[in-house]
Structures are given as structure tokens and as C-alpha cells.
Amino acid sequence: MDGRAHNIPAVLRLLLGFVVLSTVAGLLLAGLAVPAIGATGQAAKSGVDFFNDLPSDFTVSPLAQQSKILDAQGQLIANPYDENRIIVPLKKISPAMQNAQIAIEDARFREHGGLDLRGFTRAVVSNAQGGDVQGASTLTQQYVKITLQENALRRGDKAAAEAATKKSYARKLQELKYAVNVEENYTKDQILEGYLNLVYYGDQAYGVEAAALNYFGVHASRLNVGQAALLAGIVQQPTAYNPLLNPDQAQARRDVVLTRMQQLGFASAKDVAAAKKIPVPKMIKKQPVKGVCHRSSQPYFCAYVMAYLQNSPQMAVLGKTPEARLKRINQGGLTIRTTLNPTMQKDAQTEIERAVPVNNKSNLGGAISVVEPGTGKILAMVQASDFEKTQTNLNVDKVYGGGPYGYQFGSTAKVFGLVTALEQGMPLDGKIYVPFATAKKEYVFKSDKVVGAPCGADKPWGVTNDYAIGGRQMSLGEGIGKSINTWAAQLTIDVGPCNVLDTMKKMGVHMANGQDIYRSISNATLGSGTTTPLDLASAYATLAAGGKHCEPSPIASITTPDRKAITFPAAKCTQVISADTANAASYLLKGTFRSGGTAQGTWNVDARPAAGKTGTTEKHNQGWFVGYTPQLATAVWIGNVQVADKNGTLYSLNGKCFGDYGCFREVFGGTVSAPVWAATMKKLSEGMPVKDFPAPSEKARRGNLVDIPNVYARSVSSATRILQDAGFSAQVVGYISSNAPNGTVAGTSPSGSAPQGATIGLLLSSGSGQASAAQAPQQPQPQPTTAKPGRTKKPPPPNK
């Protein structure tokens, strides 16, 4: 009697199983919406009612919700995802793999309508007798279960994920009803494709393409019979049959699959026998797991876009936190169209690699950013490095995947002093007195406008030139075209270094860590601070756009799976300098390409107008060229990736070789960076109409000038008082030969007129000889006045 009592639950389970089987069979025969014919009794009626009340509409695949990042022409850049998964169409999965999975999971897959009655009957009896709900799932049912689980996990609904795999008749019936719905609405090939892309193959590989690459280093289209059998066998127990963790169990399982394939006619006896002879460890060629952007055709831009979507204030519409945004990107089925022009991207990549070979042994790096003036659209972003070895994007800020600071930008900074001077009203042909200096003999600026001043220096500031020049009046055009350091230093002092740094900030330049350029006169004048190519391209685009600065953005549009546009703020564009100033600056910056300019001969400015500036940093550590046409603004950086050795000694570009461009004893911004810019811009501009910048207005040409009072032969104190009464400030800037009494004012810089509020440089008379100690003022350092601009046996090299 005790034995019978113990068997009562098993008997009840068996009876219930047959009721369920009868119910399901009747439902399938009579249709899902009507009671089963022949089902009798309250249990059957309850089962029918329960089944009919279950939901039936099923969304096939969470894979359809993967997002897409596209370039401007709609070509795929990347598919963001949470898991190591690569979606491929069925035609790119080998027939051997398709057959292997069907053979071991659902041999009658091509014949049934979602339920295999033969297998289901066997399982019901087995489960009723043994107490466990197991087996009998068709491939379609498995697909339903995995999809439900995946969807729940992506929603963060752990309870629903557990319910999707719970061992119960209720769950099985729901799974079955969904499976029938799937079979009614999708073809067998669609179901098989979804399954093979969705199922987990162990070792963090989801879907057959990722698994094939992970274990064998081949695409799913190339899987042979043995490889296919090994993968197909993993699905049932991904850990137990993981060939990396348990090769013996995996091999035994593989052989079971191979045998089954032979029995079903999916593989020949010869092929099966050959496959079984190969030990599993010898089959494995483990590949490193690659992330989303490692698989991208444009990995650096891909990584930048992913970081931008997560961190840019402009993308707040995607979520309140980076984590929330990433979840939506990975799971939301978004179509993210970027601004990247694939043709420009390819051309820019080709040109930078011509100068800086990828994986070179010379510590050389190169990067190019291209921005559209007036919109901020990023049209190209490339660099000469291997994403597999370094993921640092040299073009962008740290928050978007760049380095912590960027690189010193050298004389590209002189543009901001020029713009400040023009904005303050200095005329287009304005001149200032430029102190004399050589490459070895510096001029030391000591005035209170420098030492201890806001944005100044904490000690006297010495400045050299790349060759002997100065000791005379020099125009804005000559100073910027030849990139004379003492000209830039004096100009910065005249207009105020704080003002120059403010201009720099307004035009979009900051350090890669997001902080402002440190407020010192050296940073304002000579680019001793650090920034990125994208910042400089964006800043110079401001001039091309008539003084309007637009924050750079890589995103053109974002749409949902149902093609509804997600509205987000457009790139912020602000008029930061006047159009008069921008046009005047562009006019002067054309001189960089003309005779005597630091990029002379690299670009025919008359054939296609362009403006730009070279940049070379201390010890020839980095080389730059930033230039623009009315349609494109492009920054080229070529420099030492590692800036200094462990002792802090700066590396130099001098003596290095630059691919197709050759080797150079001395390297300036005009040596390689400018030619690379020209070659790149020539390709990028093909097919574009030739446009010129608007001519400087009469107001810009005249400036906002006020007559300077005559202070000839006045003492320094008297001249200073007179100038201050007229609304100017004054400082001693040097000595000149003059008939004026020794130590008195012999001239001013500028002379005649100057912008209201400008600093007027006082040039003191040295009489017939040097000033005596009693006569000499404390601040200026006497300089030769008879020295002529230095000449070498060849034209002066490109400047900083």
C-alpha cells in the first residue's frame, strides 16, 4: 500500500499530461480559437479555456531592435550591441551549420508547424513519470523561449527572464502558442536565421557568426561539417560543452551531432569519419573578442560617435545618464545617421598614411579633422594608427575617447592674436614695432604688461625667432604670413593676452580635458598650451563662416525603429566675432601660401582661395597646419605621440622620415603638415565650386583708429601721461637712433593712429650711442637698430 501511495503523484501527473496532450492535439486539429473536439471533462474544458486565453501575438526577434550607425551616405559603420554578436543573413551561414543545428535540435523542423507531436507525446509521458518538464521543444519553440528571455533581460526584467525559462506546463503551453503564431507568420528560413543569430554558443559568443570567429577564426559562411557539429552541440549546455573549458565533453557531443547528421543524410559517411578524427583542441583557433568599433570600417570615428552619444549634452534626449543612453543605443533599434562623408574619410586616411605609416617605429603620429564651416558637421576624422593596438582618438577630447590633454599647437595660436587685434579696430594694413631676435638670441619682454600681469608671466619672458628678424615696424600681413614670434608677442601685449585667450575660447579652443587653456602669455602667443585637431579645425571654421562658431557634431539624425525622428538640439552656432573681422583675417591668412609665407608653394591660392596657418612647437616636437576654404576647414597634426622621454626631454621631429614625403633635417609646420593638408584638401575639394572669402569691408580696412598725440622728444613719464589722457596706455618697447635727446621718446609703435584704448609702444632715442645707466628706463632691453632682417643662403625655413 505504501508503494502505491508513493506512486499516486506520478499517476496524477501522467493523467494530467495526457489531458494536456489531448487538449493541445485537439486545439491544433480544430484551430486555436475553438474548443478541442472530443475533449471531455472539466479538466479538458479548463485546459482549453486556459490555452485560448493565452496571448498569441509574438514579436519575432530582439535582434531587429539592434541600432545602426550609418555614414552620411547611409553606409553601415557599426551595429552597437550589449553582447558579442554579429548578425548575418542565412545565406552567409554555411549549409553544414544549418543542417547541424537542425539535426541535433529538431530533425523535423522543415515539416512541423511549431509543435512536433511525436516528440511532444514522448516528452509528456517521460515528464509525467519522472517529474521534470524537459525536452520536446522544437527549434521554433526554443527560438520563442530565447527571444522572450532576451527581451526581458534587455528590459531589465529579471522576473520575466526567469519566467521565460521556468519549467512548467503553463510556460510550455504559452511557448507553444507563440511558436504556432511564429510559424504562421514567418518562413522556415526566417525562423532558422533568427535562431542561429540569437542562440548562445558559450564563451560570450552570441550567434553563429560571432561563435565561428571566436572559436575558429572563420566566418559562419566557411564553417565545415566538423566545425558546424561542434558549434551545434554547444547550444544544449553552453558551459558543459564549451570546447575551451571541457574539450572531452565537447568532442563527445560533436560526434553525437555528426552521427545524427549522417543518419539524416545531412553529411556523408566519409566526411563524418574525417571530422571525428580531428581532436577538438586542434580545431580551436581562439580569437580575441572584438567590441563594436573593433569591427567597424571606421573604428576611431565609431568610438567617437559612441562616446559622443553617451556624453554630449546635445544627446540628453537619449537618456539622463551615460548608462541609460548606452542601453537605448544598444537595444533601442535606433538608426543613427552621422555626418561622416565616406569619400572624404577615405581620401584623408590615404593622405595621412602617406606621411605617417601605421605602426611606424619612429614615435610618429598623425591625425586630420575636417569640419564644415557654418554647421559644425564633422566630415572626416582620421589618424595613422592601429585601433587594435591603441584606442586613443588623437582628434578629440578625453571625454570622447581622446588623450588627457591633446598636443601643443604652436604658432597656429597666432591667429587668435591677429583676430583680437582686428576686432579691437586695428586696420588691415596696421603696423607695430617688432623687437629683434634670432634663433639663438632672444628678446626679453620685461614690462609690467608681461611680468606679474593677468595672463602674463611670473618672470621676464624671452622670445626667439627662427631666423634673425625684427627691430622695425612690421605689418599684420607680414607678421602672420612669416609667423614672426616677436611680432606675435608684441601684438599680444598690445591687445592684451587675456583678450587673446578669451578670443581663443570663444572660437572653440580648449584642452582635451575640457578645461580652458591656461591663462599665460606664452599660451596666448605661441601655443604652448595643448588642444586637439578637432578644436582647431572648428576654431578656424569660425573664420570661414564669417565669425560664426558652431560646436562640432557628428550626428545628422536619429530615428526609431518605426522611422520616427528623435528631435535633439542642433549644434549650437554663435556669432563670436564680427564678419568684418573674420573676412579681414581670412584675407591676411591667404598670405601664408604666398611668397615669403610659411606654406609658400603648397597651394595655389589664386586658383582656389584658401587661408591657413602653420604651427611648430618647442624643440620641433609637433607640426601643424590648419587651413580652410569657404566650404571646408581642416586641421592636420603630425608629431611625436609620446612627447618626451622619462627624464622629460622633448622628442624632436628633426631628422625623421615621413613616408612618401621623405626625410628632413629640420621639421616645421610647413615641412610636412602643410603639404599633407594641401594634398588632402585638393582631393576633398574636387567637384566643389570655387569660392572666395568676402572682401574685407572698408571699415575693416580703416579700422577704428584714433590719432596718437605727438610725444616726440618727451620724457617717458610725460609721454605716458599725454597718451593716457588721450585714452591710450603706454610702455617702453625699445631704442632707435634719433636726433631726439638721449632717453626721450623718438617714436611710437604704432605711429600716427591706433585703436581706441590700445597700448602705444614708446621707442626711446639712443642718440649717438647707447643710453647711459642714468638715462635708461628700467624695463626695456636695448636692441640693435642697424641689424637687417637675417638672410640665410637659402630662403628662411617655415616658421613656428
Protein Blocks (a to p, Z undefined) as FASTA:
>chain_A
ZZmmmmmmmmmmmmmmmmmmmmmmmmmmnopkbccehiacjklmmmmmmmmmpcfbdcfb
lklmpccdddfkopafbdcdfbdcddddfklpcfklmmmmmmmmommlmmmgoiafklmm
mmmmmmmmnopaeehiafklmmmmmmmmmmmmmnopaklmmmmmcccfklmmmmmmmmmm
mmmmpcfklmmmmmmmmpcgejhigcjklmmmmmnopafklpcfklmmmmmmmmmmmmlm
mmklmmmlmmmmmmmmmmmmmmnopacfklmmmmmmpcfklmpccdddddfklmpmblml
mmmmmmmmmmgmklmmnombfklmmmmmmmnopacddfbdfklmmmmmmmmmmmmcghia
nopacddddddehklpafbdcddddfkloccdfkbcfknopafkbpaekjmlmmmmmmmm
mmnopafkbccddddddfklccddfbfklnopahiafbdcddddfbdcejiacdfklmmm
nopaklmmmmmmmnopklmmmmmmmnopacfkopacdddfklmmnopaccdfklmmmmmm
mmmnoopacdddfbfbdcdfkopacdddddddddfbdfklmmmmmmmmmmmmmghiakgo
kacfklmgcdddddddehhlaccdddddfkbccddddddfblbdfkopacdfehpaehjn
opcfbdcfklmmmmmmmmmmmmmmgoiacdddddddfklmnopadddddfehiafklmmm
mmmmnopacddfbdcddfbdehiafbdcdehiacehiacdddddekjbdcdfklpcfkbc
cddfkbccdddfbdcdddZZ
